[in-house]
């Protein structure tokens, strides 16, 4: 490949394209991880709220039953 600049340029472009694709895949995976983490946290918060509401309903029913 010594002296063949067009072939060298072709390989450099290929390497740059691979690096660009790698960076895009990394960025997408980081974004997906962040979004899924936020989803799990929101799901946990909703579950806690639902359990709290359910406990309130059970307590209300217990109060009504005592009367």
PDB file of N, CA, C, O and CB in Angstrom:
ATOM      1  N   UNK A   1       0.816  -1.198   0.000  1.00  0.00           N
ATOM      2  CA  UNK A   1       0.000   0.000   0.000  1.00  0.00           C
ATOM      3  C   UNK A   1       0.860   1.264   0.000  1.00  0.00           C
ATOM      4  O   UNK A   1       0.337   2.378  -0.030  1.00  0.00           O
ATOM      5  CB  UNK A   1      -0.929  -0.003   1.202  1.00  0.00           C
ATOM      6  N   UNK A   2       2.161   1.087   0.033  1.00  0.00           N
ATOM      7  CA  UNK A   2       3.047   2.243   0.001  1.00  0.00           C
ATOM      8  C   UNK A   2       2.918   2.930  -1.351  1.00  0.00           C
ATOM      9  O   UNK A   2       3.041   2.289  -2.395  1.00  0.00           O
ATOM     10  CB  UNK A   2       4.518   1.829   0.273  1.00  0.00           C
ATOM     11  N   UNK A   3       2.674   4.216  -1.330  1.00  0.00           N
ATOM     12  CA  UNK A   3       2.572   4.987  -2.549  1.00  0.00           C
ATOM     13  C   UNK A   3       1.191   4.988  -3.175  1.00  0.00           C
ATOM     14  O   UNK A   3       0.951   5.750  -4.111  1.00  0.00           O
ATOM     15  CB  UNK A   3       3.543   4.481  -3.524  1.00  0.00           C
ATOM     16  N   UNK A   4       0.281   4.168  -2.697  1.00  0.00           N
ATOM     17  CA  UNK A   4      -1.071   4.087  -3.243  1.00  0.00           C
ATOM     18  C   UNK A   4      -2.000   4.928  -2.370  1.00  0.00           C
ATOM     19  O   UNK A   4      -2.694   4.413  -1.494  1.00  0.00           O
ATOM     20  CB  UNK A   4      -1.563   2.602  -3.319  1.00  0.00           C
ATOM     21  N   UNK A   5      -1.993   6.227  -2.630  1.00  0.00           N
ATOM     22  CA  UNK A   5      -2.753   7.132  -1.757  1.00  0.00           C
ATOM     23  C   UNK A   5      -4.251   6.960  -1.885  1.00  0.00           C
ATOM     24  O   UNK A   5      -4.962   7.119  -0.893  1.00  0.00           O
ATOM     25  CB  UNK A   5      -2.393   8.557  -2.059  1.00  0.00           C
ATOM     26  N   UNK A   6      -4.761   6.644  -3.059  1.00  0.00           N
ATOM     27  CA  UNK A   6      -6.214   6.485  -3.201  1.00  0.00           C
ATOM     28  C   UNK A   6      -6.703   5.267  -2.410  1.00  0.00           C
ATOM     29  O   UNK A   6      -7.779   5.309  -1.815  1.00  0.00           O
ATOM     30  CB  UNK A   6      -6.600   6.342  -4.695  1.00  0.00           C
ATOM     31  N   UNK A   7      -5.930   4.201  -2.401  1.00  0.00           N
ATOM     32  CA  UNK A   7      -6.301   3.015  -1.619  1.00  0.00           C
ATOM     33  C   UNK A   7      -6.211   3.325  -0.119  1.00  0.00           C
ATOM     34  O   UNK A   7      -7.065   2.903   0.661  1.00  0.00           O
ATOM     35  CB  UNK A   7      -5.381   1.809  -1.980  1.00  0.00           C
ATOM     36  N   UNK A   8      -5.183   4.057   0.267  1.00  0.00           N
ATOM     37  CA  UNK A   8      -5.038   4.456   1.666  1.00  0.00           C
ATOM     38  C   UNK A   8      -6.202   5.346   2.097  1.00  0.00           C
ATOM     39  O   UNK A   8      -6.737   5.180   3.193  1.00  0.00           O
ATOM     40  CB  UNK A   8      -3.701   5.187   1.882  1.00  0.00           C
ATOM     41  N   UNK A   9      -6.592   6.278   1.249  1.00  0.00           N
ATOM     42  CA  UNK A   9      -7.718   7.165   1.562  1.00  0.00           C
ATOM     43  C   UNK A   9      -9.000   6.359   1.733  1.00  0.00           C
ATOM     44  O   UNK A   9      -9.813   6.648   2.611  1.00  0.00           O
ATOM     45  CB  UNK A   9      -7.899   8.227   0.454  1.00  0.00           C
ATOM     46  N   UNK A  10      -9.174   5.350   0.890  1.00  0.00           N
ATOM     47  CA  UNK A  10     -10.368   4.504   0.968  1.00  0.00           C
ATOM     48  C   UNK A  10     -10.428   3.799   2.319  1.00  0.00           C
ATOM     49  O   UNK A  10     -11.490   3.732   2.938  1.00  0.00           O
ATOM     50  CB  UNK A  10     -10.380   3.468  -0.178  1.00  0.00           C
ATOM     51  N   UNK A  11      -9.297   3.275   2.777  1.00  0.00           N
ATOM     52  CA  UNK A  11      -9.253   2.608   4.078  1.00  0.00           C
ATOM     53  C   UNK A  11      -9.482   3.594   5.222  1.00  0.00           C
ATOM     54  O   UNK A  11     -10.154   3.269   6.201  1.00  0.00           O
ATOM     55  CB  UNK A  11      -7.912   1.899   4.263  1.00  0.00           C
ATOM     56  N   UNK A  12      -8.928   4.784   5.099  1.00  0.00           N
ATOM     57  CA  UNK A  12      -9.155   5.800   6.129  1.00  0.00           C
ATOM     58  C   UNK A  12     -10.635   6.164   6.218  1.00  0.00           C
ATOM     59  O   UNK A  12     -11.165   6.325   7.317  1.00  0.00           O
ATOM     60  CB  UNK A  12      -8.319   7.056   5.838  1.00  0.00           C
ATOM     61  N   UNK A  13     -11.302   6.294   5.080  1.00  0.00           N
ATOM     62  CA  UNK A  13     -12.738   6.593   5.086  1.00  0.00           C
ATOM     63  C   UNK A  13     -13.536   5.439   5.697  1.00  0.00           C
ATOM     64  O   UNK A  13     -14.510   5.651   6.420  1.00  0.00           O
ATOM     65  CB  UNK A  13     -13.233   6.878   3.654  1.00  0.00           C
ATOM     66  N   UNK A  14     -13.105   4.227   5.393  1.00  0.00           N
ATOM     67  CA  UNK A  14     -13.779   3.055   5.962  1.00  0.00           C
ATOM     68  C   UNK A  14     -13.619   3.028   7.480  1.00  0.00           C
ATOM     69  O   UNK A  14     -14.583   2.780   8.204  1.00  0.00           O
ATOM     70  CB  UNK A  14     -13.220   1.755   5.345  1.00  0.00           C
ATOM     71  N   UNK A  15     -12.418   3.280   7.953  1.00  0.00           N
ATOM     72  CA  UNK A  15     -12.166   3.309   9.394  1.00  0.00           C
ATOM     73  C   UNK A  15     -12.987   4.410  10.048  1.00  0.00           C
ATOM     74  O   UNK A  15     -13.569   4.196  11.111  1.00  0.00           O
ATOM     75  CB  UNK A  15     -10.666   3.516   9.683  1.00  0.00           C
ATOM     76  N   UNK A  16     -13.042   5.584   9.429  1.00  0.00           N
ATOM     77  CA  UNK A  16     -13.817   6.690   9.992  1.00  0.00           C
ATOM     78  C   UNK A  16     -15.304   6.348  10.036  1.00  0.00           C
ATOM     79  O   UNK A  16     -15.991   6.675  11.003  1.00  0.00           O
ATOM     80  CB  UNK A  16     -13.593   7.972   9.176  1.00  0.00           C
ATOM     81  N   UNK A  17     -15.799   5.692   8.992  1.00  0.00           N
ATOM     82  CA  UNK A  17     -17.210   5.283   8.971  1.00  0.00           C
ATOM     83  C   UNK A  17     -17.502   4.273  10.080  1.00  0.00           C
ATOM     84  O   UNK A  17     -18.551   4.332  10.720  1.00  0.00           O
ATOM     85  CB  UNK A  17     -17.577   4.681   7.598  1.00  0.00           C
ATOM     86  N   UNK A  18     -16.578   3.357  10.300  1.00  0.00           N
ATOM     87  CA  UNK A  18     -16.756   2.379  11.381  1.00  0.00           C
ATOM     88  C   UNK A  18     -16.744   3.063  12.748  1.00  0.00           C
ATOM     89  O   UNK A  18     -17.553   2.729  13.614  1.00  0.00           O
ATOM     90  CB  UNK A  18     -15.654   1.305  11.320  1.00  0.00           C
ATOM     91  N   UNK A  19     -15.848   4.004  12.944  1.00  0.00           N
ATOM     92  CA  UNK A  19     -15.804   4.748  14.207  1.00  0.00           C
ATOM     93  C   UNK A  19     -17.077   5.549  14.417  1.00  0.00           C
ATOM     94  O   UNK A  19     -17.606   5.594  15.527  1.00  0.00           O
ATOM     95  CB  UNK A  19     -14.592   5.680  14.239  1.00  0.00           C
ATOM     96  N   UNK A  20     -17.573   6.181  13.362  1.00  0.00           N
ATOM     97  CA  UNK A  20     -18.827   6.938  13.461  1.00  0.00           C
ATOM     98  C   UNK A  20     -19.994   6.027  13.828  1.00  0.00           C
ATOM     99  O   UNK A  20     -20.814   6.373  14.678  1.00  0.00           O
ATOM    100  CB  UNK A  20     -19.123   7.659  12.137  1.00  0.00           C
ATOM    101  N   UNK A  21     -20.066   4.855  13.182  1.00  0.00           N
ATOM    102  CA  UNK A  21     -21.140   3.901  13.477  1.00  0.00           C
ATOM    103  C   UNK A  21     -21.028   3.406  14.917  1.00  0.00           C
ATOM    104  O   UNK A  21     -22.037   3.248  15.604  1.00  0.00           O
ATOM    105  CB  UNK A  21     -21.095   2.707  12.493  1.00  0.00           C
ATOM    106  N   UNK A  22     -19.823   3.167  15.361  1.00  0.00           N
ATOM    107  CA  UNK A  22     -19.607   2.719  16.734  1.00  0.00           C
ATOM    108  C   UNK A  22     -20.071   3.773  17.730  1.00  0.00           C
ATOM    109  O   UNK A  22     -20.707   3.445  18.732  1.00  0.00           O
ATOM    110  CB  UNK A  22     -18.129   2.392  16.964  1.00  0.00           C
ATOM    111  N   UNK A  23     -19.758   5.031  17.462  1.00  0.00           N
ATOM    112  CA  UNK A  23     -20.175   6.112  18.351  1.00  0.00           C
ATOM    113  C   UNK A  23     -21.694   6.240  18.378  1.00  0.00           C
ATOM    114  O   UNK A  23     -22.278   6.467  19.437  1.00  0.00           O
ATOM    115  CB  UNK A  23     -19.542   7.438  17.915  1.00  0.00           C
ATOM    116  N   UNK A  24     -22.331   6.096  17.228  1.00  0.00           N
ATOM    117  CA  UNK A  24     -23.796   6.163  17.176  1.00  0.00           C
ATOM    118  C   UNK A  24     -24.428   5.024  17.968  1.00  0.00           C
ATOM    119  O   UNK A  24     -25.390   5.237  18.706  1.00  0.00           O
ATOM    120  CB  UNK A  24     -24.283   6.123  15.721  1.00  0.00           C
ATOM    121  N   UNK A  25     -23.891   3.820  17.815  1.00  0.00           N
ATOM    122  CA  UNK A  25     -24.416   2.688  18.576  1.00  0.00           C
ATOM    123  C   UNK A  25     -24.243   2.896  20.073  1.00  0.00           C
ATOM    124  O   UNK A  25     -25.136   2.573  20.856  1.00  0.00           O
ATOM    125  CB  UNK A  25     -23.729   1.398  18.148  1.00  0.00           C
ATOM    126  N   UNK A  26     -23.106   3.429  20.468  1.00  0.00           N
ATOM    127  CA  UNK A  26     -22.872   3.718  21.880  1.00  0.00           C
ATOM    128  C   UNK A  26     -23.875   4.739  22.392  1.00  0.00           C
ATOM    129  O   UNK A  26     -24.447   4.568  23.469  1.00  0.00           O
ATOM    130  CB  UNK A  26     -21.442   4.225  22.097  1.00  0.00           C
ATOM    131  N   UNK A  27     -24.089   5.800  21.625  1.00  0.00           N
ATOM    132  CA  UNK A  27     -25.028   6.845  22.024  1.00  0.00           C
ATOM    133  C   UNK A  27     -26.442   6.287  22.152  1.00  0.00           C
ATOM    134  O   UNK A  27     -27.154   6.605  23.104  1.00  0.00           O
ATOM    135  CB  UNK A  27     -25.004   7.999  21.015  1.00  0.00           C
ATOM    136  N   UNK A  28     -26.844   5.465  21.204  1.00  0.00           N
ATOM    137  CA  UNK A  28     -28.178   4.863  21.249  1.00  0.00           C
ATOM    138  C   UNK A  28     -28.310   3.959  22.471  1.00  0.00           C
ATOM    139  O   UNK A  28     -29.338   3.984  23.147  1.00  0.00           O
ATOM    140  CB  UNK A  28     -28.458   4.063  19.958  1.00  0.00           C
ATOM    141  N   UNK A  29     -27.298   3.174  22.757  1.00  0.00           N
ATOM    142  CA  UNK A  29     -27.383   2.281  23.915  1.00  0.00           C
ATOM    143  C   UNK A  29     -27.439   3.069  25.220  1.00  0.00           C
ATOM    144  O   UNK A  29     -28.169   2.694  26.137  1.00  0.00           O
ATOM    145  CB  UNK A  29     -26.190   1.320  23.935  1.00  0.00           C
ATOM    146  N   UNK A  30     -26.687   4.142  25.311  1.00  0.00           N
ATOM    147  CA  UNK A  30     -26.738   4.982  26.505  1.00  0.00           C
ATOM    148  C   UNK A  30     -28.124   5.615  26.666  1.00  0.00           C
ATOM    149  O   UNK A  30     -28.660   5.667  27.773  1.00  0.00           O
ATOM    150  CB  UNK A  30     -25.658   6.076  26.436  1.00  0.00           C
ATOM    151  N   UNK A  31     -28.692   6.088  25.572  1.00  0.00           N
ATOM    152  CA  UNK A  31     -30.019   6.694  25.620  1.00  0.00           C
ATOM    153  C   UNK A  31     -31.070   5.662  26.004  1.00  0.00           C
ATOM    154  O   UNK A  31     -31.953   5.944  26.814  1.00  0.00           O
ATOM    155  CB  UNK A  31     -30.369   7.328  24.270  1.00  0.00           C
ATOM    156  N   UNK A  32     -30.978   4.476  25.432  1.00  0.00           N
ATOM    157  CA  UNK A  32     -31.927   3.410  25.759  1.00  0.00           C
ATOM    158  C   UNK A  32     -31.818   3.033  27.236  1.00  0.00           C
ATOM    159  O   UNK A  32     -32.834   2.815  27.897  1.00  0.00           O
ATOM    160  CB  UNK A  32     -31.680   2.170  24.871  1.00  0.00           C
ATOM    161  N   UNK A  33     -30.607   2.956  27.749  1.00  0.00           N
ATOM    162  CA  UNK A  33     -30.411   2.635  29.169  1.00  0.00           C
ATOM    163  C   UNK A  33     -31.044   3.695  30.053  1.00  0.00           C
ATOM    164  O   UNK A  33     -31.730   3.375  31.023  1.00  0.00           O
ATOM    165  CB  UNK A  33     -28.915   2.505  29.496  1.00  0.00           C
ATOM    166  N   UNK A  34     -30.812   4.961  29.716  1.00  0.00           N
ATOM    167  CA  UNK A  34     -31.361   6.058  30.513  1.00  0.00           C
ATOM    168  C   UNK A  34     -32.884   6.051  30.477  1.00  0.00           C
ATOM    169  O   UNK A  34     -33.534   6.224  31.508  1.00  0.00           O
ATOM    170  CB  UNK A  34     -30.830   7.404  30.009  1.00  0.00           C
ATOM    171  N   UNK A  35     -33.450   5.852  29.294  1.00  0.00           N
ATOM    172  CA  UNK A  35     -34.904   5.835  29.168  1.00  0.00           C
ATOM    173  C   UNK A  35     -35.509   4.659  29.930  1.00  0.00           C
ATOM    174  O   UNK A  35     -36.534   4.819  30.592  1.00  0.00           O
ATOM    175  CB  UNK A  35     -35.310   5.773  27.694  1.00  0.00           C
ATOM    176  N   UNK A  36     -34.896   3.487  29.847  1.00  0.00           N
ATOM    177  CA  UNK A  36     -35.424   2.322  30.541  1.00  0.00           C
ATOM    178  C   UNK A  36     -35.291   2.496  32.054  1.00  0.00           C
ATOM    179  O   UNK A  36     -36.177   2.081  32.800  1.00  0.00           O
ATOM    180  CB  UNK A  36     -34.700   1.048  30.082  1.00  0.00           C
ATOM    181  N   UNK A  37     -34.211   3.095  32.508  1.00  0.00           N
ATOM    182  CA  UNK A  37     -34.043   3.365  33.940  1.00  0.00           C
ATOM    183  C   UNK A  37     -35.142   4.294  34.438  1.00  0.00           C
ATOM    184  O   UNK A  37     -35.725   4.065  35.498  1.00  0.00           O
ATOM    185  CB  UNK A  37     -32.656   3.981  34.221  1.00  0.00           C
ATOM    186  N   UNK A  38     -35.421   5.341  33.669  1.00  0.00           N
ATOM    187  CA  UNK A  38     -36.487   6.273  34.051  1.00  0.00           C
ATOM    188  C   UNK A  38     -37.841   5.579  34.054  1.00  0.00           C
ATOM    189  O   UNK A  38     -38.670   5.846  34.923  1.00  0.00           O
ATOM    190  CB  UNK A  38     -36.516   7.477  33.101  1.00  0.00           C
ATOM    191  N   UNK A  39     -38.076   4.683  33.083  1.00  0.00           N
ATOM    192  CA  UNK A  39     -39.316   3.923  33.039  1.00  0.00           C
ATOM    193  C   UNK A  39     -39.463   3.066  34.288  1.00  0.00           C
ATOM    194  O   UNK A  39     -40.534   3.029  34.893  1.00  0.00           O
ATOM    195  CB  UNK A  39     -39.365   3.048  31.784  1.00  0.00           C
ATOM    196  N   UNK A  40     -38.386   2.371  34.681  1.00  0.00           N
ATOM    197  CA  UNK A  40     -38.452   1.508  35.860  1.00  0.00           C
ATOM    198  C   UNK A  40     -38.708   2.321  37.131  1.00  0.00           C
ATOM    199  O   UNK A  40     -39.463   1.894  38.005  1.00  0.00           O
ATOM    200  CB  UNK A  40     -37.154   0.706  36.003  1.00  0.00           C
ATOM    201  N   UNK A  41     -38.081   3.485  37.229  1.00  0.00           N
ATOM    202  CA  UNK A  41     -38.310   4.331  38.401  1.00  0.00           C
ATOM    203  C   UNK A  41     -39.752   4.836  38.441  1.00  0.00           C
ATOM    204  O   UNK A  41     -40.368   4.869  39.506  1.00  0.00           O
ATOM    205  CB  UNK A  41     -37.336   5.517  38.402  1.00  0.00           C
ATOM    206  N   UNK A  42     -40.287   5.227  37.294  1.00  0.00           N
ATOM    207  CA  UNK A  42     -41.675   5.695  37.235  1.00  0.00           C
ATOM    208  C   UNK A  42     -42.635   4.554  37.557  1.00  0.00           C
ATOM    209  O   UNK A  42     -43.629   4.753  38.256  1.00  0.00           O
ATOM    210  CB  UNK A  42     -41.994   6.285  35.844  1.00  0.00           C
ATOM    211  N   UNK A  43     -42.340   3.364  37.048  1.00  0.00           N
ATOM    212  CA  UNK A  43     -43.184   2.210  37.326  1.00  0.00           C
ATOM    213  C   UNK A  43     -43.181   1.891  38.823  1.00  0.00           C
ATOM    214  O   UNK A  43     -44.222   1.559  39.390  1.00  0.00           O
ATOM    215  CB  UNK A  43     -42.710   0.991  36.514  1.00  0.00           C
ATOM    216  N   UNK A  44     -42.026   1.990  39.454  1.00  0.00           N
ATOM    217  CA  UNK A  44     -41.931   1.751  40.893  1.00  0.00           C
ATOM    218  C   UNK A  44     -42.729   2.787  41.667  1.00  0.00           C
ATOM    219  O   UNK A  44     -43.418   2.449  42.630  1.00  0.00           O
ATOM    220  CB  UNK A  44     -40.469   1.769  41.345  1.00  0.00           C
ATOM    221  N   UNK A  45     -42.642   4.049  41.252  1.00  0.00           N
ATOM    222  CA  UNK A  45     -43.405   5.106  41.927  1.00  0.00           C
ATOM    223  C   UNK A  45     -44.908   4.869  41.785  1.00  0.00           C
ATOM    224  O   UNK A  45     -45.657   5.056  42.744  1.00  0.00           O
ATOM    225  CB  UNK A  45     -43.033   6.489  41.356  1.00  0.00           C
ATOM    226  N   UNK A  46     -45.351   4.461  40.599  1.00  0.00           N
ATOM    227  CA  UNK A  46     -46.778   4.179  40.408  1.00  0.00           C
ATOM    228  C   UNK A  46     -47.221   2.975  41.236  1.00  0.00           C
ATOM    229  O   UNK A  46     -48.322   2.964  41.786  1.00  0.00           O
ATOM    230  CB  UNK A  46     -47.079   3.931  38.922  1.00  0.00           C
ATOM    231  N   UNK A  47     -46.357   1.965  41.323  1.00  0.00           N
ATOM    232  CA  UNK A  47     -46.686   0.792  42.135  1.00  0.00           C
ATOM    233  C   UNK A  47     -46.829   1.175  43.594  1.00  0.00           C
ATOM    234  O   UNK A  47     -47.755   0.720  44.266  1.00  0.00           O
ATOM    235  CB  UNK A  47     -45.617  -0.292  41.980  1.00  0.00           C
ATOM    236  N   UNK A  48     -45.915   2.015  44.099  1.00  0.00           N
ATOM    237  CA  UNK A  48     -45.989   2.462  45.488  1.00  0.00           C
ATOM    238  C   UNK A  48     -47.258   3.271  45.735  1.00  0.00           C
ATOM    239  O   UNK A  48     -47.902   3.127  46.774  1.00  0.00           O
ATOM    240  CB  UNK A  48     -44.753   3.294  45.847  1.00  0.00           C
ATOM    241  N   UNK A  49     -47.611   4.120  44.777  1.00  0.00           N
ATOM    242  CA  UNK A  49     -48.830   4.924  44.922  1.00  0.00           C
ATOM    243  C   UNK A  49     -50.064   4.023  44.912  1.00  0.00           C
ATOM    244  O   UNK A  49     -50.991   4.235  45.693  1.00  0.00           O
ATOM    245  CB  UNK A  49     -48.927   5.979  43.792  1.00  0.00           C
ATOM    246  N   UNK A  50     -50.080   3.034  44.045  1.00  0.00           N
ATOM    247  CA  UNK A  50     -51.211   2.106  43.990  1.00  0.00           C
ATOM    248  C   UNK A  50     -51.331   1.325  45.296  1.00  0.00           C
ATOM    249  O   UNK A  50     -52.437   1.129  45.799  1.00  0.00           O
ATOM    250  CB  UNK A  50     -51.058   1.137  42.803  1.00  0.00           C
ATOM    251  N   UNK A  51     -50.210   0.880  45.845  1.00  0.00           N
ATOM    252  CA  UNK A  51     -50.237   0.142  47.107  1.00  0.00           C
ATOM    253  C   UNK A  51     -50.711   1.025  48.245  1.00  0.00           C
ATOM    254  O   UNK A  51     -51.455   0.575  49.117  1.00  0.00           O
ATOM    255  CB  UNK A  51     -48.858  -0.423  47.427  1.00  0.00           C
ATOM    256  N   UNK A  52     -50.287   2.269  48.241  1.00  0.00           N
ATOM    257  CA  UNK A  52     -50.726   3.202  49.272  1.00  0.00           C
ATOM    258  C   UNK A  52     -52.235   3.439  49.182  1.00  0.00           C
ATOM    259  O   UNK A  52     -52.929   3.473  50.198  1.00  0.00           O
ATOM    260  CB  UNK A  52     -49.968   4.532  49.146  1.00  0.00           C
ATOM    261  N   UNK A  53     -52.725   3.601  47.970  1.00  0.00           N
ATOM    262  CA  UNK A  53     -54.161   3.795  47.775  1.00  0.00           C
ATOM    263  C   UNK A  53     -54.925   2.555  48.207  1.00  0.00           C
ATOM    264  O   UNK A  53     -55.971   2.663  48.846  1.00  0.00           O
ATOM    265  CB  UNK A  53     -54.472   4.128  46.305  1.00  0.00           C
ATOM    266  N   UNK A  54     -54.419   1.392  47.869  1.00  0.00           N
ATOM    267  CA  UNK A  54     -55.059   0.142  48.250  1.00  0.00           C
ATOM    268  C   UNK A  54     -55.089  -0.012  49.767  1.00  0.00           C
ATOM    269  O   UNK A  54     -56.099  -0.437  50.328  1.00  0.00           O
ATOM    270  CB  UNK A  54     -54.336  -1.045  47.611  1.00  0.00           C
ATOM    271  N   UNK A  55     -53.997   0.329  50.427  1.00  0.00           N
ATOM    272  CA  UNK A  55     -53.959   0.264  51.894  1.00  0.00           C
ATOM    273  C   UNK A  55     -54.982   1.209  52.494  1.00  0.00           C
ATOM    274  O   UNK A  55     -55.643   0.873  53.477  1.00  0.00           O
ATOM    275  CB  UNK A  55     -52.554   0.603  52.421  1.00  0.00           C
ATOM    276  N   UNK A  56     -55.116   2.395  51.905  1.00  0.00           N
ATOM    277  CA  UNK A  56     -56.129   3.343  52.382  1.00  0.00           C
ATOM    278  C   UNK A  56     -57.533   2.787  52.231  1.00  0.00           C
ATOM    279  O   UNK A  56     -58.367   2.951  53.121  1.00  0.00           O
ATOM    280  CB  UNK A  56     -56.016   4.662  51.632  1.00  0.00           C
ATOM    281  N   UNK A  57     -57.800   2.130  51.107  1.00  0.00           N
ATOM    282  CA  UNK A  57     -59.121   1.522  50.894  1.00  0.00           C
ATOM    283  C   UNK A  57     -59.379   0.410  51.901  1.00  0.00           C
ATOM    284  O   UNK A  57     -60.477   0.311  52.449  1.00  0.00           O
ATOM    285  CB  UNK A  57     -59.235   0.971  49.462  1.00  0.00           C
ATOM    286  N   UNK A  58     -58.380  -0.425  52.148  1.00  0.00           N
ATOM    287  CA  UNK A  58     -58.530  -1.512  53.120  1.00  0.00           C
ATOM    288  C   UNK A  58     -58.796  -0.943  54.506  1.00  0.00           C
ATOM    289  O   UNK A  58     -59.665  -1.437  55.225  1.00  0.00           O
ATOM    290  CB  UNK A  58     -57.270  -2.407  53.141  1.00  0.00           C
ATOM    291  N   UNK A  59     -58.067   0.077  54.879  1.00  0.00           N
ATOM    292  CA  UNK A  59     -58.277   0.702  56.189  1.00  0.00           C
ATOM    293  C   UNK A  59     -59.669   1.305  56.286  1.00  0.00           C
ATOM    294  O   UNK A  59     -60.314   1.206  57.330  1.00  0.00           O
ATOM    295  CB  UNK A  59     -57.218   1.782  56.447  1.00  0.00           C
ATOM    296  N   UNK A  60     -60.138   1.923  55.219  1.00  0.00           N
ATOM    297  CA  UNK A  60     -61.487   2.496  55.199  1.00  0.00           C
ATOM    298  C   UNK A  60     -62.534   1.403  55.357  1.00  0.00           C
ATOM    299  O   UNK A  60     -63.507   1.578  56.092  1.00  0.00           O
ATOM    300  CB  UNK A  60     -61.726   3.276  53.893  1.00  0.00           C
ATOM    301  N   UNK A  61     -62.347   0.281  54.678  1.00  0.00           N
ATOM    302  CA  UNK A  61     -63.285  -0.833  54.794  1.00  0.00           C
ATOM    303  C   UNK A  61     -63.280  -1.417  56.203  1.00  0.00           C
ATOM    304  O   UNK A  61     -64.327  -1.810  56.719  1.00  0.00           O
ATOM    305  CB  UNK A  61     -62.947  -1.922  53.776  1.00  0.00           C
ATOM    306  N   UNK A  62     -62.109  -1.473  56.822  1.00  0.00           N
ATOM    307  CA  UNK A  62     -62.028  -1.960  58.202  1.00  0.00           C
ATOM    308  C   UNK A  62     -62.787  -1.031  59.132  1.00  0.00           C
ATOM    309  O   UNK A  62     -63.489  -1.489  60.034  1.00  0.00           O
ATOM    310  CB  UNK A  62     -60.560  -2.084  58.654  1.00  0.00           C
ATOM    311  N   UNK A  63     -62.650   0.272  58.917  1.00  0.00           N
ATOM    312  CA  UNK A  63     -63.374   1.258  59.737  1.00  0.00           C
ATOM    313  C   UNK A  63     -64.880   1.097  59.573  1.00  0.00           C
ATOM    314  O   UNK A  63     -65.622   1.142  60.554  1.00  0.00           O
ATOM    315  CB  UNK A  63     -62.954   2.693  59.357  1.00  0.00           C
ATOM    316  N   UNK A  64     -65.327   0.912  58.344  1.00  0.00           N
ATOM    317  CA  UNK A  64     -66.756   0.755  58.057  1.00  0.00           C
ATOM    318  C   UNK A  64     -67.283  -0.523  58.705  1.00  0.00           C
ATOM    319  O   UNK A  64     -68.408  -0.556  59.203  1.00  0.00           O
ATOM    320  CB  UNK A  64     -67.011   0.729  56.528  1.00  0.00           C
ATOM    321  N   UNK A  65     -66.467  -1.568  58.695  1.00  0.00           N
ATOM    322  CA  UNK A  65     -66.885  -2.857  59.249  1.00  0.00           C
ATOM    323  C   UNK A  65     -67.051  -2.757  60.766  1.00  0.00           C
ATOM    324  O   UNK A  65     -67.922  -3.410  61.340  1.00  0.00           O
ATOM    325  CB  UNK A  65     -65.861  -3.961  58.893  1.00  0.00           C
ATOM    326  N   UNK A  66     -66.219  -1.941  61.414  1.00  0.00           N
ATOM    327  CA  UNK A  66     -66.295  -1.784  62.879  1.00  0.00           C
ATOM    328  C   UNK A  66     -67.563  -1.055  63.296  1.00  0.00           C
ATOM    329  O   UNK A  66     -68.052  -1.246  64.409  1.00  0.00           O
ATOM    330  CB  UNK A  66     -65.068  -1.024  63.403  1.00  0.00           C
ATOM    331  N   UNK A  67     -68.092  -0.231  62.421  1.00  0.00           N
ATOM    332  CA  UNK A  67     -69.273   0.584  62.780  1.00  0.00           C
ATOM    333  C   UNK A  67     -70.519  -0.193  62.728  1.00  0.00           C
ATOM    334  O   UNK A  67     -71.593   0.344  63.000  1.00  0.00           O
ATOM    335  CB  UNK A  67     -69.409   1.762  61.885  1.00  0.00           C
TER     336      UNK A  67
END
